Each structure stands twice: as C-alpha cells, then as structure tokens.
Amino acid sequence: METARKIERVDCPNCGKRLFDKEEGAYGFTREKCRVCKSVWRVDLANNKFSLIAGKAVQRR
C-alpha cells in the first residue's frame, strides 16, 4: 500500500479562490478556468507559474 502524498491547494492569482488541488511531485502544464472571475490560466505544475490566457487581469465586480 502506498502512503498518502502531500496535497497542495492551488488558488487563482486574480481572485484568490481555489482552482484545484495537486499532489506533491506533479509536473507538466494544465489549463484551468476560475469559476469566480472567469479567467483562464496556464499553470506550470512544477514551478507554480501562472500565465493568463483569457480574461481580465483584475477581478470582475
């Protein structure tokens, strides 16, 4: 049986709401859309670098 891995919460850099959870050692890229501010982000899982693909750089009101 494998031991539990550390799970890290990844938040939207624009509004601070939860985007997804990732496991320790995850690498690669993913695209996520925030359910609150509707921004689409390209996330580098290894380095936690965010690139804005679509949406506004500031939160909607």
N, C-alpha and C positions, 0 to 999 in steps of 0.2 A: 504494500500500500504506500502511496506517495504522500508525503507530508504536505500540509497546506502551504501555499505560496502567499507571499505578501501581495495584497491587492491595494492599488493606489487609485484614488479618486481624481479624475481629470475634470477641471472646471473650465467654462467658457471664459476666455480672457476679456471679453467685452462686457458681459453682464454678471459673471461670477456664478452662474447656475451650473449644475452638474451636466456634463456632456456624456461621459461613460466611465467605466472602471477598467483598469488594465492590470495585468499580472506583472510581477517582477520578472525582468528579463525579456519583456516584449520588445520587438524591434520591427521596423518597416514603417509604412505610411498608411494612413486611413483618412477618409473624408467624413466629417461629422457636421450635421446641421443642428444648431441650437434651437430647442423648442420654444425658447422665450424670446430672444432677439432676432431669430431667423437668419443669423449669419452662418455661412458655410466655411468651415476651416479645414485645411490640410494639416494633419498632425504627424510629426515625426515622433514615433513612439519611443525610440531610443534616447532622444535628446529633449523631449517635450518642447519642441519648437513649433509654433503655430504660424501658418501663412493664411491670410484672408483670401478666399476665393471669390465669394459673393456676399453682398450685404453691405451694411454701413459700418464704419469703424467705431461709431458711437451707438449706444443703446437707444432704441426707439422709445418714445414716451406714450 
